[in-house]
């Protein structure tokens, strides 16, 4: 059995295993698909500082376990997820659960029942009044000697409790159950540990003196009553009062799930309507299917036989990626699905680069099997480098992003890695395996004459090139003209920030039928209701109109008396707009999240740029004359990248002015993706410049080499970008119903288009100018061409030394004895030892 046939069998086996794993592993859908609630809590820093020998990492781990128990036992959400963020935050996601008030109360409650000896009540300083509040939120107020009443929230109420003697709390409460008492239900508690010992000691000490015992939960006295004469409490007690059965069951379930070791502050909450999520998922799947069909038609029509094989590879890529994400228990959010569709475009990019190189080698006279080997070999470096840059930006997103941002990045990383493996192992195995079986040996199967996107330029690059360097000023002026409108829009305040960047509230409501809401009158209504500075935009799903409202932190504070998060804000916003909260989505962000969003955004951009520069510097420095030349390549790529970023930010400002769309974490995701994709096309060009520098004949200058390199790669740059552009265009048209997702895709589309332009017309001229400045300062010998020529001579000397050393090492030279029995130069001949092949020059294309 041949090696190629063996590879085909391996492909079949791996595919079968992937199909089995895919069928047996369920999808885990995100909140924006299923709907639900997301809450972010932060540990109270003051309380944390008061704890002796506190270990924040251990406390955070304990909080994760407690929240998981509460999500399952108290809220009934079995697929909820709890994750750590940073060193002091917890993020809880509750798919399908939209009662945000109940989630806030249940998860935010310390559930730390404390039992006090209320000595100030014994002494008559305070007298308990009757139970107040409703049956789901009861409390006991107190009356002072002066007749003044104090309640939870009053400073003196808190001071009163702090003055009591704490007997037991938290972990001392070992269990809790509802207990029937008369016609109602009350909570019964069971105690253990030192708390039970203290309780027994106290009741013995004050036996028959009726000491007052108070049960306190979250700063509210639930019950206070004197101990009956002769009673000695030790391991259990119940609370007298009037409670609803739901309250008692919820309280006892909370206590069973575990009390919080430290109080938590809610810094962000969000609810998502499942109606919008389901609709969005259907549209994205539809967009993905249409994209797949269009790409399949293009590949088969344009590349013929290898295009058909590439489609098999695409099917394998789709299967492997979805299976891998399922096995990783990854969350399929809308952003993650968009990342998957985008990574599919990158999988096609790899095949296009290989096939274009394969066609080039066949045109240059190589046989099909040799062209196949060289096509994969020569495309490897460009694909590996561009994928590496995309992975770098994605890993930065994974490190600093949360929620949808992290989901998008994880999906993109997994997709890029699998696309590389699929293209270079599975697609290659299928092509070579079928070739060994006699399939695909005819050159006509490779559509060599189809040259619709610049291949004719590529074929004639040795004699006719694009005037890239000669018209540098023209290309730069075009760039300036493209950037200026965006800068003007930026100066006019076109960038609108969403709630993540400025704090406050963000909500989406269904516009009632027959409503007359417009951006202008909606903003006026909100301002009249006490929400100044609101941004309003409209969207439509399944025939329903939706209004999206962002209220900045100042407006939110004005409407909520300075409170960071207001449970009634959603109702107030709906009332102001003349709609209801049914089917609404809502999120609120405090200053902590706002600050972290800005810090994370800055870190992501800075770290991504630095890492890409370092990678390209090392990568091209190794290939062309050391790090000093690597810096030229890396720096030039980043300057071209900055051009792309400025253009995209400016375009975002124009969109913000026109449509009131806002920048969000997803916008930032798209910007970092643009960074990776922009460098992608630049690497394809730079890799060909590197290759041509190594082949320089000594009579070429850098201008000629750059022009030829760009001309040789323009077709593959256009083709690779075109596939991603098609996918993003379809997503924008039908696959992104939410404004944030649509804005993300618009940003990426603009970035890829301008990135393709800059990789062809800006990056190489920048490299040329950089090299020219270097030669002007340090002499001609410091230029890239001179460096490449020195390295070529060094390689030639090393090769010659190896050729001269080989015969001696093999013992292949010997004097043949002359007839007189003496060795003589005149009669000597050189013979090759049996089994030693002559040294021959390798095909330069295979070096």
Secondary structure by P-SEA (a helix, b strand, c coil): ccaaaaaaaaaaaaaaaaaaaaaaccccccccccbbbbbbbbccaaaaaacccccaaaaaaaaaaaaaaaaccccccccbbbbbccccbbbbbbccccaaaaaaaaaacccbbbbbccccccccccccccccccccbbbbbbbcccccccccccaaaaaaaaacccccccccccbbbbbbcccbbbbbbbbbcaaaaaaaaaaaaacccbbbbbbbccccccccccccccccccccccccccccaaaaaaaaaaaaaccccbbbbbcbbbbbbaaaaaaaaaaaaaaaaaaaaaaaaaaaaaccaaaaaaaaaaaaaaaaaaaaaaaacccccaaaaaaaaaaaaaaaaaaaaaaaaaaaaaaacccaaaaaaaaaaaaaaaaaaaaaaaaaaaaaaaacccaaaaaaaaaaaaaaaaaaaaaacaaaaaaaaaaaacccccccccccccccccaaaaaaccccccccccaaaaaaaaaaaacaaaaaaaaaccccccccccccccccccccccccccaaaaaaaaaaacccbbbbbbbbcccbbbbbbbbcaaaaaaaccccccccaaaaaaaaaacccccccccccccaaaaaaaaaaaaaaaaaaaaaaaaaaaaaaaaacccaaaaaaaaaaaaaaaaaaaaaaaaaaaaaaaaccccccaaaaaaaaaaaaaaaaaaaaaaaaaaaaaaaccccccaaaaaaaaaaacaaaaaaaaaaaaaaaaaaaacccccaaaaaaaaaaaaaaaaaaaaacccaaaaaaaaaaaaaaaccccccaaaaaaaaaaaaaaaaaaaaaaccccccccccccccccccccccbbbbbccccccccccccccc
